[in-house]
Amino acid sequence: MFNHGRKTGCRVSLDYTYRDLRIAYLENDTLRVGVLVDKGADVFELTYKPRDVDFMWHSPIPLRKPFAATSALPEGAFHDYFYGGWQEVLPSAGWAEEPYLGTYQGLHGEVSLLPFEARILEDAPERAELELSVRTYRSPLRLVRRMSLRGDTPALFIEERLENESTGEFAIMWGHHPAFGAPFLDETCRVDVAAGAVDVLAFHANGLWEPGEDFAFPLVPNRRTGEFEDVTRVRPAATKSVDVVRFKDLREGSYGLTSERLGVGIGMAWDADLFSSLWMWQVYGGHDDYPWYGRTYNCALEPFTSWPPAGVQNALANGTARVLAPGEVIETDLVAVAYEADGPVRVSRDGSVER
């Protein structure tokens, strides 16, 4: 399937398309990663090969080529193209209703809707590395992402470089939006994260949790029962709820999402000084309006620079926007790791997992 006909070790390919979109594959003996080069460099597949588990959620909205939007919504086109998977969100998060520096940024900014340039940096049995880059259309930003696999480790290593190419300051909300779904996800899943407090956004009429700030982690009041419950435990689809919560005061940038039923999990680790919040989008069967209409069961665990998810202007007002100086460059790294465990875990940026 891959360059040189290799079937073992690390390998990377840019030779394929899917539904007329360029795709890249990185693979080693334990992990297979599919990347949509022509749509945001999204990760559309993240499969742990020893157990044949793809952690990524796939929505009822199919993956498709760009098309003419059915209406010119102020929120933009993110939902029209949201088939699931893992997006990078930049330069704004949430529905930004107010313009910033003369333009609207819509829902979750623009990076996830743009085609990237791609080139293979290394394709050897011991290491495979892919570089993806983009200049945003409506913002003065250039993003370079390098994705690599090393040996037979079930870890995807990511190095990123973000540059403000303008002559003035530019504020951003920046984060990663990996959404996880069935058959991996169910009510036996739990989140391990070293947080000090929880905020709950007033997000949807079907919310399970009482909106508020600074709840003592991990207990949050259930607004249906009035009881404090563990917000890190995934609920079944029969809950019919949808919420956005924020884990903050992180002692480190790390989480594990573990299925007790399967004994398998997916985790991430990152620089918590940059991505200081971890958002959890919990869709437990209750998103009964646009665009899901009750058809979805998933959760996303999203390292972010900022809060709340309502655009750069709000993040500037509450002091959580990351303001780039003219010409400023940010370099950072993160890792996504598959693992086998039936108890608490701690994921490190070197790809290791403590059980």
Steps between C-alpha positions, in 0.01 A plus 500: 500500500784739581817623339760237409246224561590476871245322716680536835672778690419867458373625164325805357315561175351789302390277212128473571174693477160446658188659352731718291684628807875445542576283801818397678564186700757444772531147634718279716442158652261635767337817363336616176432872452296644212532873424271707274755722329232691306282572804681654792754216520236333718574162651212287371638165624699412811504122527674293767587199286553227765133534601362643173353801684448829314452761771367772269130587493326495161185708477187442288614794284722332239842616400468694176681745277437872552163609368286812482343559841122471503480837676750772588492443874697741719648200682679391183533149353663293778190292571422445132831313466524347848515126434673432837871434550764734644518865392746775583308811607652839412482801523170500690291246691127479545258716308663842475206733441704820522756594231869525587729743315247549222383144428281223639668177609187285526484171687844358589694729266631400159793256525278189510346592162820575308717280276856448625827452319663166581841343461671190635805581712600144588383156395711235670416184697604663827328836441243664271434875497254716308499881480174689445476878462242768429459876482157609616285699260331744738772525764873584485615158620724220374479160667748217447426159653738205499349159579718196565499137608806344666584131509207286608374746764121559480549878522447781251753778564410852385725806481346835407619844401254791487605842369323835499603645163333838557654828612261525795383293794259218423292319761416133468314212659692185406428138576463140388154344459525117499154341523467140619210267432355152490578215491784614727293749701237391751404550864798291618735778386654748741740794475822523702612864525691691768271802538412724793159631396219467246297764315171414327384710207133593463489327163178311422149441634584129542802564719554249779725718716417820686675793327754674719867552580760360737330176598743284698635242257354251410159555663237711326128538587265299279226750422243222459557344843680771697769249601873556452640242258831418331510692172791290370284187465351460153121455502294271273314629194172455688599800716386727214733781607755734343751719687828686469718498812847630571764337717734772627781563747678213329798359685625369167381479142387140481191282482402139444159383379477133596237239419465265796302263275779471242802568719617745232538877502614808315691782665668829422778707656594861425649823636252620762659845509376551143185285493390575854140376475359158416150517356272197501212501252257236623231394251312221672211473255348839585603730215150498352529809278727613213716332379460164676126472576554240770710263287835529675686350795855620550734706710800720423793584727658821376817674625447875449671830566179678597143501639205534452429358153335814368756681286816703536323815617365315805839339566661844487243631746568223754877502450537149354575593137859439388617830350780459247745787457592611146705222342477281812557127463366232736654154489346212693454125501237249604442128476203266464553150642301177486542265794364195679394551862208437734589760763615863524773615261736793453617586148831682446624704204767241425221257411526291815200394711513442876237258629 
